[in-house]
């Protein structure tokens, strides 16, 4: 979960360094709200993409990989995090969508890089897979022949 969040944060930061876009709350001023090539590293001018949404989606996906039954609350928390960015004037809808995509992609990347980091109950739902994973990853437990 931590690795997924860190990956999402790193990707978000790399994009924010390369893209300037004033936040919606500055709309009444003369700031430019089009995406432009980045040359600023200032919060008011770096709305794209939403880092809060990227992190929330990465964490929710990591939780779901371990606890597939928690999909409702996990996704609700991620969606709420993204949705709250709109009324605060922090992000445009496309910023939130991009952040969500970054979060999903980051978690998928981390899961691919570290496939044995956790049992993959989400794929099979079979507790024997969990026991086999524990047996492979715990030197005090021997895998069963079954």
KABEL-V465331 format. One record per residue. N is the residue number from 0. RES is the residue in one small letter. OMEGA is omega in degrees with one decimal (999 if undefined). BURIAL is # if it has 16 or more other C-alpha atoms within 10 Angstrom, else .. Layout:
n:N res:RES omega:OMEGA burial:BURIAL
n:N res:RES omega:OMEGA burial:BURIAL
This chain:
n:0 res:x omega:179.6 burial:#
n:1 res:x omega:179.1 burial:.
n:2 res:x omega:178.4 burial:#
n:3 res:x omega:179.5 burial:#
n:4 res:x omega:179.1 burial:#
n:5 res:x omega:178.4 burial:#
n:6 res:x omega:178.4 burial:#
n:7 res:x omega:-179.9 burial:#
n:8 res:x omega:180.0 burial:#
n:9 res:x omega:179.4 burial:.
n:10 res:x omega:178.1 burial:#
n:11 res:x omega:-178.7 burial:#
n:12 res:x omega:179.0 burial:#
n:13 res:x omega:179.4 burial:.
n:14 res:x omega:-179.2 burial:.
n:15 res:x omega:178.0 burial:#
n:16 res:x omega:-175.3 burial:#
n:17 res:x omega:-176.5 burial:#
n:18 res:x omega:173.8 burial:#
n:19 res:x omega:174.7 burial:#
n:20 res:x omega:-179.8 burial:#
n:21 res:x omega:179.6 burial:#
n:22 res:x omega:-178.2 burial:#
n:23 res:x omega:-178.5 burial:#
n:24 res:x omega:177.1 burial:.
n:25 res:x omega:-174.2 burial:.
n:26 res:x omega:-178.7 burial:.
n:27 res:x omega:178.3 burial:.
n:28 res:x omega:-177.4 burial:.
n:29 res:x omega:179.2 burial:.
n:30 res:x omega:-179.2 burial:.
n:31 res:x omega:-177.8 burial:.
n:32 res:x omega:173.5 burial:#
n:33 res:x omega:174.1 burial:.
n:34 res:x omega:178.0 burial:.
n:35 res:x omega:177.5 burial:.
n:36 res:x omega:-172.7 burial:.
n:37 res:x omega:171.1 burial:.
n:38 res:x omega:178.6 burial:.
n:39 res:x omega:173.5 burial:.
n:40 res:x omega:-177.1 burial:.
n:41 res:x omega:-179.9 burial:.
n:42 res:x omega:-178.0 burial:.
n:43 res:x omega:-176.6 burial:#
n:44 res:x omega:-179.2 burial:#
n:45 res:x omega:-178.9 burial:#
n:46 res:x omega:-175.2 burial:#
n:47 res:x omega:-10.0 burial:#
n:48 res:x omega:179.5 burial:#
n:49 res:x omega:178.6 burial:#
n:50 res:x omega:178.1 burial:#
n:51 res:x omega:-179.9 burial:#
n:52 res:x omega:178.8 burial:#
n:53 res:x omega:-179.9 burial:#
n:54 res:x omega:-179.4 burial:#
n:55 res:x omega:-179.9 burial:#
n:56 res:x omega:178.0 burial:#
n:57 res:x omega:-180.0 burial:#
n:58 res:x omega:-179.4 burial:#
n:59 res:x omega:177.9 burial:#
n:60 res:x omega:177.7 burial:#
n:61 res:x omega:176.9 burial:#
n:62 res:x omega:-178.9 burial:#
n:63 res:x omega:178.2 burial:#
n:64 res:x omega:179.8 burial:#
n:65 res:x omega:-176.0 burial:.
n:66 res:x omega:-175.6 burial:#
n:67 res:x omega:179.5 burial:#
n:68 res:x omega:-177.8 burial:.
n:69 res:x omega:-174.3 burial:.
n:70 res:x omega:-178.9 burial:.
n:71 res:x omega:-179.5 burial:.
n:72 res:x omega:-177.7 burial:.
n:73 res:x omega:179.1 burial:#
n:74 res:x omega:178.5 burial:#
n:75 res:x omega:179.3 burial:.
n:76 res:x omega:-179.9 burial:#
n:77 res:x omega:179.6 burial:#
n:78 res:x omega:178.7 burial:#
n:79 res:x omega:178.6 burial:.
n:80 res:x omega:178.8 burial:#
n:81 res:x omega:-177.4 burial:#
n:82 res:x omega:-179.7 burial:.
n:83 res:x omega:179.4 burial:.
n:84 res:x omega:-178.2 burial:#
n:85 res:x omega:-177.3 burial:#
n:86 res:x omega:177.9 burial:.
n:87 res:x omega:-179.4 burial:.
n:88 res:x omega:-178.7 burial:.
n:89 res:x omega:-174.1 burial:#
n:90 res:x omega:169.0 burial:#
n:91 res:x omega:179.1 burial:#
n:92 res:x omega:-179.8 burial:#
n:93 res:x omega:176.3 burial:.
n:94 res:x omega:-178.3 burial:#
n:95 res:x omega:177.9 burial:#
n:96 res:x omega:178.3 burial:#
n:97 res:x omega:177.8 burial:#
n:98 res:x omega:178.6 burial:#
n:99 res:x omega:178.6 burial:#
n:100 res:x omega:177.3 burial:#
n:101 res:x omega:179.4 burial:#
n:102 res:x omega:179.2 burial:#
n:103 res:x omega:-179.7 burial:#
n:104 res:x omega:179.8 burial:#
n:105 res:x omega:-179.9 burial:#
n:106 res:x omega:178.3 burial:#
n:107 res:x omega:178.1 burial:#
n:108 res:x omega:-179.8 burial:#
n:109 res:x omega:178.8 burial:#
n:110 res:x omega:177.8 burial:#
n:111 res:x omega:-179.0 burial:.
n:112 res:x omega:-178.5 burial:.
n:113 res:x omega:-174.8 burial:.
n:114 res:x omega:-178.7 burial:.
n:115 res:x omega:-177.5 burial:.
n:116 res:x omega:-179.9 burial:.
n:117 res:x omega:176.3 burial:.
n:118 res:x omega:-176.8 burial:#
n:119 res:x omega:178.4 burial:#
n:120 res:x omega:-175.6 burial:#
n:121 res:x omega:-177.8 burial:.
n:122 res:x omega:-172.9 burial:.
n:123 res:x omega:-175.8 burial:.
n:124 res:x omega:-175.5 burial:.
n:125 res:x omega:-179.3 burial:.
n:126 res:x omega:178.9 burial:.
n:127 res:x omega:175.7 burial:.
n:128 res:x omega:177.9 burial:.
n:129 res:x omega:179.6 burial:#
n:130 res:x omega:177.7 burial:.
n:131 res:x omega:177.9 burial:#
n:132 res:x omega:179.3 burial:#
n:133 res:x omega:179.7 burial:#
n:134 res:x omega:178.8 burial:.
n:135 res:x omega:-171.2 burial:.
n:136 res:x omega:178.2 burial:.
n:137 res:x omega:-175.7 burial:.
n:138 res:x omega:-179.8 burial:.
n:139 res:x omega:-178.1 burial:.
n:140 res:x omega:178.5 burial:.
n:141 res:x omega:177.9 burial:.
n:142 res:x omega:179.3 burial:.
n:143 res:x omega:-179.8 burial:.
n:144 res:x omega:-175.7 burial:.
n:145 res:x omega:999 burial:.
